[in-house]
Structure formats: structure tokens, C-alpha cells
Amino acid sequence: MPIKRVPTPAGDEAWLVTGYDQVKTLLADRRLGRGHADPDNAPRFTDSVLLGRPHQATEQEENERHTWMRRMLNPEFSARNMEALRPRIRNLIHDLLDDLVTHPQPANFHELVSFPLPVLVICELLGVPYADRTEFRRWSESMSTLNDQQKSIEGATKLWTYMNELVQRKKAEPGDDVITRLAGTAADEQIAQLSAGLLFAGHETTVSVIDRGVMLLSENPGQWDALKQDPKSIPAAVEEILRHRSLTSIRSEDSGLPRYAMADIEVEGVRIPQGDLVLLGIDQANRDEVRFPDPETFTQRETNPHLTFGHGPRFCIGAPLARVELTEVFHALTERFETFGLAVEVTALRPRTEQLVGGVAELPVRWTAQ
């Protein structure tokens, strides 16, 4: 059954939708969103500030806000603009790999490459000082904590305060960056919250996917060999990395992307009342055997219509940037190293179970030069 009632980590109830076709349809349904008429009494997903509970908004207000956000950000993160960044991203990756090989093996790829690359890129785009990365990393991790509401609120408050101050600095001293161009288009608080979301999403999720790709290629050496023999196949491998869930994931199968029904919705003959919490099972949809034969196998697929970036009007704005970063990372790795992979068993890796985006705390790797 592609829809059922499940408990949330916060102890409330939600509708879980797992079928590929149903999840794809709902991702594009404007009646689902982050708004709720009575957020204080709405079912909760987690205790995290991020995605844990809804904000006060009607369906019309939610869609108007989303339309405004897309209008502001689509030009900044267009595929053409992100493609223009490819040479800069390539240089950053090679600089990081130059540093990696100076460390004794095994080296922590997560800390030396996976984390700094997306942070460097999103900082340059937004106009956030890279020197502040230690602070906003700590706030981001606190904000996305799943099991400590006070810690999550404190992290979000500090990050939003920092962004408010940065918006003020950009208005006084403009730069060639996204925050400067956004400043003045809406209330400073709105721009600060939007920028904080961009900073978080622009590095946290990509870090996890880079680590996941290294894990998957380590566990599937035949795919590593195939990429070395045919670098043109790397974009297809990246799509498969995006489709796959982390090998260290311990997230319940009864979980998904939380959204709220802002009107009554019917799915497979089941009525979801307005105000109910809906979990869109993207991980489960990405393993739907009807769309992805032998879904647990990591292989290059001729077609790979995964839903990792969403679908429809809420398709992820950062998808073009993430794809450039990911393809360049794995181009560089296969170009520079004869062998490259985990220095420990996957079971020895420490998952970040308390974090919304998951991933691992460290990623020890070994390599041999080309």
C-alpha cells in the first residue's frame, strides 16, 4: 500500500506515502507545504526547528511566499550560472586534494574535502566570510539537531542573528554576491532567514552526498574502474549516487519529507484532511522496483528519474550547483588516483544519527597515486 498512517519521531501521527508515482505527484501539489492554520497544535515531525513543525500560513500565503522566493533565487542559481562556476569549483577541488595527499594515510576525507568544498562554494556565492565557517557550522549542526529542541532553537537563533548582521553589512558595503543582490528586495529579517536557509542547504546536504559517493564506489570497485575507463559516464554515476540512500543510514522506513495538507487531498482513494502531516517517502520512492529494477544495486542506469531533488514547482533550486560539485569531485578523484576508497569497513563508520541530514562524522580513506 503506497499510503499508511505512521508515528513520527516526535510521537504524533502522519500519513506516509511511499510509491514513486504518488510521491512524484504530491511533490508538485501546491496544496502541500510548510504552512498550517494552527501551527501550535499541528502534528510534529521532530523537535528540530528545521522541518519539525509548520509555520503560520494559509495555502495562498504559502504559495505566494514560495513564488516570491523562486523569483528571487532562480536567476542566481540557474544552470547557466552554475555551469560558469565549474572552472572555479574544479580549482577548489584540486587545491583540497593537493592538501589531502600531504596527510598521512588514512586521512579524513569528510573533514579535508567533503565539508570544505561546498562551504567554500556557497560562501563565495552568498558573500559569507569563509573565515566564519567554524561558527556557522556549529550553529547549523545545532539547528538541525533532531532530539533537543532547545539546542535546535538556540542554533537557529544564532545563525539568523549572524545573517541579520551580515545583511546590514552588505547594505553598507555591497559586494558581488547573492545576499547583496537580495538586500532591499524584502524585509531584512526575511532576507536573513532566506540566506540562512541557503547557507545551510548549500553545504550540509552536498557534504553528505559526496561522502555517500565515496562509500558506494568503495563498496563497488567495478564502478570505480568503469569511471576511470570512461570519464564521460561520471554524470550518470552521480545520478545513481543521488538516488541511493547512505550505506550508514539507520533512518526508519516509516519516515519521509514532512509537509502539511493545506486543503483536503485524496491519494489512492484515501482522504487526507486539511492540517494533517504528510511524509513524502523520497528514499522509498527512489527504490520503487517499478521505476528502478534491482533498486538496491549501485549501477549506471540508462534512465534515472530519481526524486532526490524533488519535482515540479518546488524542485530544488540548488540542484544545478550540486550536480556541478559532484561531477567535478568524482572527475578529480578518478583522474588523480589509481585506487581510492574507505580505509575501514562501512560498519565502522559513525553515523550522525542526531542530525536531520544524517551522513557520517568521519570518512577515513586510503589511496594510491595515478
Steps between C-alpha positions, in 0.01 A plus 500: 500500500663832396336694789461418868485659845828501696634653823750784466826525698327772708220261596219637280339333199550559129407360160799328336494482119761271342402412142704675231205630297313618809803678652582666168143627465490635856838674467340717231171550686469860620253390767795353693747731670660619821203715602224421748200693632576403863872418526505478880259206489622341176652151504879519535760309300797551735611748766734673253439858387564371147195314366389409852182707499318732257480877487180704501375533142199436282531314171494832312761660728725196476491496121548875473806478724638212297441684172685805635792286615530324163484831316789631711719191488444328165717749307778473759513120493420441134668209322689750281639689799598182679669365186703822485631413848635163388862615443509667843353191667749278318790711628366490856475120486855456377626737770323289762637177353850652493459551874346154553805316362731681741328324791600154620269218401230435594379860473158640592344579160187637667692772680761572230284494183129416539429775752722790382411479130125580521569753775760683290264509202185613683696760698633652179155500342318652796776732614546329838854525643661154482694591815170475692446136400575355844227709657228448240585130479438468873175697476384297199562173679319623810208627292455162329517297821202265508475414869571826686252777429678762714833433328329522160333832587825647632691397186235649273488823700877545482513425128213739422656772718829457317323523164308810607828668584651388170204642305560836672869488406414420139266798482778725629779336295349324195683215334458283193297232675149364548432658840593845367262457209221374727542780754224756460265269309310416821519557874849445641372219723356316199827531309696381805278193545514420130879539497536282809300229323718530190818477705376190683361321194793606284752303698341244735323288241784501245754397764294189573465409131874532433569267794230262374661486157838407647335226705308361204803495269706336775241226540466461121855505360377394158322835473819684597683318220221585255525871582876497453463332161219728385489842674200594284294261713559703817179710468296178487686367804424823686128453435523150643685633806221753544235227468661272757457539872806507724653163583511613864138616512302371796198720430169323541320388188197674654647843429509757224497868407242673723230714342155615615172466315374858455177362349336157489696269268416153369773241437415153369145535626616615847387845617768705676324775699624859498756557775632142509871428475614315188840332467619471140714188488761611248751233606234232459380643166860496375501125566164428334566184295255609232722800418838364611553129431725338762491825699754403769772448238736791435538510124486743209145520372385611156219700659506620859199722576571511875314743722792605720469861386122492509271563205286774352479860624697418816788325321820578692650835399848375586487190277716650219767604752500162674536316169798714396671445836438126497609437142817701552586317825480158340673616181790621715516184711504261205746722314752534783487162674551145380315366804297693752259389767408434859774400742248325727190290463177693449373352825783677685386846385319715754164629368378842609175362636406821680518715185216565258713439190676197647833408343816398683726674750826383339597330175849345519639422153810352337629550147774428251616771262437481125 
